[in-house]
Amino acid sequence: MCGIVGYIGTREAFPIIINGLKRLEYRGYDSAGVAISNNGQMGIYKIKGKVSQLEDAVKKTDIMGTIGIGHTRWATHGAPNDINAHPHKSMNGKFVVVHNGIIENYSVLKKRLTARHYTFVSQTDTEVLANLIEYIYLFAKISAEDAVRFALSKVQGAYGIAVICTDEPDKIIAARKSSPLVLGIGVDEYFVASDATPFVEYTNQVVYLDNDTLAVISRNGLSIKTIKNVPVTPEITEINFDFDEIEKGGFPDFMLKEIYEQPHSITDTLRGRVYMQENEINIGGLLDVMPRLMNARRMIIVGCGTSWHAGLLGEYLFEEYARIPVEVEYASEFRYRNPIINSEDVVIAISQSGETADTLAAIQLAKKCGACVLGICNVVGSSIARETHAGVYTHAGPEIGVASTKAFTAQVSVLAMIALMVGRAKYNIKPVQYHQLLNELTDVPKKVEEVLTTADKIKHVAELYKDSPNFIYLGRGCYYPIALEGALKLKEISYIHAEGYPAAEMKHGPIALIDDKMPVVVIAAKDKSYEKIVNNIQEVKARKGIVIAVVTKGDTIISQMADYVLEVPEFETAIGAMITVIPLQLLSYYIAVMRGCNVDQPRNLAKSVTVE
Ligand code: G6P
């Protein structure tokens, strides 16, 4: 949460920072600000609202300078307003700071600084940090770099920061603990940002800053040290980035583009891993840990939000094919219990961003207990990807819409591959069946494509029910996670209250909500519990509920009972079941657009949740 960009070089910094911040708005978008240093003068421009509003507000101002830092905010301490927007200046104006994370002991530090006559203008923890750095700098008469380092040693919590000192205006000091920071190395210019997207058009040479390290970038170079002042040799990575991936490419929103990208993103996720002719799955990143996977006593899947839903589908797949007992945990709950984990357990952390604070903490706990920890991440080089023993990238391409869509189907594809690979290695699956399952997996993109052609029908249903205040989503077995995901998509982008429930559980409560105004979305594609779901639909109809059913193409039974059916192509197993999420993604998308909501940046949400 919160995005940071910093630039130092030979070009004008302001436009680079503004454009960079726009690409980071998935991390938060309630206020934005930029500080530009020019010949010893520091100009700070900040505003409540989006980056484009900041851009408009300063349109008539001549902002010059080749060094600067910027921030797009997701509020933690202090309401979103102009004053709480970053950058924050220290009381005597010596330091300017942008920060992503939370300083947990800020109130103690604030009290101490207040006792030393420091005053504060904002409610933020970041201003406390800016003042702490300045206090140490002035009191100890040390360099800006040392003052930042010393201040950070007094801080508890998470931070990714970029700092400029007005006495040493030709450098940016950046540091991180638990919040991501990436450095970009160009020719006579350097960048720092929460991810690499703000500077991909300028350089493909990046350094992922490690936890507890501090970097100083100037026009002449880069130096990295640990927070304890031990020099670190920068490890430069070359990134391959397709610029089109972060543009809307003719779609009105990123979310719609990302929904439509799924045939490709799933194909990319399977590419080079599923070998039909050889009847084999080969995931390079897992070779070393295969014995641990095969002998796992138990699997624990951790994640948050949509990634947790993918984990629930993973449970189904692992139990079915790998025959390993699985528990699926919210990372935020898991990390604060005292879970019983040992070296025979395998923990799989699922995270699109690879930066979710709770998931990261869950991994650290599992590692401490001796478990083998795998990551399924989309963002290459992310903290979770680097923190796990082994892992698999989803290769879905950058997901910018805050509501996750293509990451979900890519995560489920990876889980399916691992479950099948382990199942086969344990001889649970015979070669012929394995071939059929691989076929089903590689057919998913084609089937998703087919569902996407039914968008007009889905739009029609959206038009009819866009004003309903409530929705219920029901599914059994592997469709239960799909029901949860459908409900989550609807509430997060359209602000309609929606509940996902296992269909049979409906009788134990939600059925009381059903009347002739309640749309009930039932995932009812053919599988072994088909008859049961038909009964559940009858139960809804008996209470006059409005049934919108996702059914297998050509289904005649449910078509007669349901008010509307959304068809998906036929599939055989839980692997193919992931395609039933597509109509639900589109339904939420159209409803949200028809209600005038900003689907890419829903209120109060952010994509990379780096605070717990
Ligand atoms: C936020 C996003 C969700 C996402 C969840 C977990 O809530 O809005 O779309 O599913 O975080 O994020 P992760 O990056 O760990 O998958």
Boltz pocket constraint, residues with backbone or C-beta under 6 A from the ligand:
constraints:
  - pocket:
      binder: B
      contacts: [[A, 304], [A, 305], [A, 306], [A, 307], [A, 350], [A, 351], [A, 352], [A, 353], [A, 354], [A, 355], [A, 356], [A, 359], [A, 402], [A, 403], [A, 404], [A, 605], [A, 606], [A, 607], [A, 608], [A, 609]]
      max_distance: 6.0
